[in-house]
Structure formats: structure tokens, C-alpha cells
Amino acid sequence: MADVHIELDDDLIRSLKATADLKGRTLEEELRDIISRAAPLTPQERVALSDRIRAKQAKPSDLLSEDLMREDRNAR
């Protein structure tokens, strides 16, 4: 796990602590929950990520398996 250091306003910290107390949690547990809920990708972000990965991959060959099989059969 990585350590993350973030400077937050004192009023925000007090508010988050109060929210955590109301839920019977520590401030750290509350922050982990907030971050975890914010982390999932939207469908549009998933598509954009998929497009970026696809763009980095080698283009598929135009060679068809049927052509390879036919070539092998004709070579006999």
C-alpha cells in the first residue's frame, strides 16, 4: 500500500471526523470509504481506457486461418 499525504482544511477535517463519529468509524475508515466509492470508472472512462490500450497494441494480421489451412492442404 502507498502512503498518501494530503493537506486538508481544518474545517473539512472536523466535518469528516464528525461524519465518521456518527457512523461509528475512525477518520481513516471514513476517508477510505469515500475514496473507494469515488474510484470506480464510469462507462465512458472504461471505453476511453479500452481505446487507449487497443491503440497501443499491434494491429492484427490480415491472414485468415482458412487461408493457412487451404495452403497447407494444397501443399500435400
N, C-alpha and C positions, 0 to 999 in steps of 0.2 A: 504494500500500500504506500502511496505517496503522501508526504506531508504537504499541506497547503496552508499558506499564511495569507489571510485577507484582512485588511483594515476595514472595520465596520463602525459606523456612527454609534455612539453610546446609547442614544435613544432607541436605535434599532436593536441593539443587544438586549436592552431592558425589555423591549416588546417581545423579542424572541424567547427570552427567559420566561416571561410571564406566560406565553403560549405553551411552552414546554411544561411549565409547572401545572398548568390546567390539565394537560394530558398525562401528567404523571411521568414525565420524561426529563432527561437531562438536556441541557442546551445542545450538546453534541448529537444526541439521538434525534432531536428535532431538526437540526441542520442536515443530518444525513438523510432524513426522510424528505425534507424539502428538496434537496439536490437530487435524490433518487427519482422523485416524481417529475422533476424538470428534465431529466436526462433522456427519456425515450425520443426517438426520431419520429418526425411526422411522416406521413406517406410521401409527401413531396421531397423531404430530405432523404428518405430511403431511395427514391428514384434517382435523385441527383447523385447520391453516393454510388449507386449501381452504375450509372452512366460514366462516372469518373473512373471506376475500376475497369469497366468494359473498354474504355478508350485507351487504357494503358496496356491492355492485353494484345498479343499478336493476333492479327486477322486470321480467321480460319481459312484453311486451304479450299480451293475450288474443286479439289479432287474428290470424286464420289466413290464410295465403296463398290457400287455396281460396276464402275469402270475398271477398278482394280481386279474384281472377280472375273470380269469378261476377258481382260487382258491375260490373266493367269490361265483361264480356260483355253483361250486361243493359242497360247504358247505351247500347249501339250501336243 
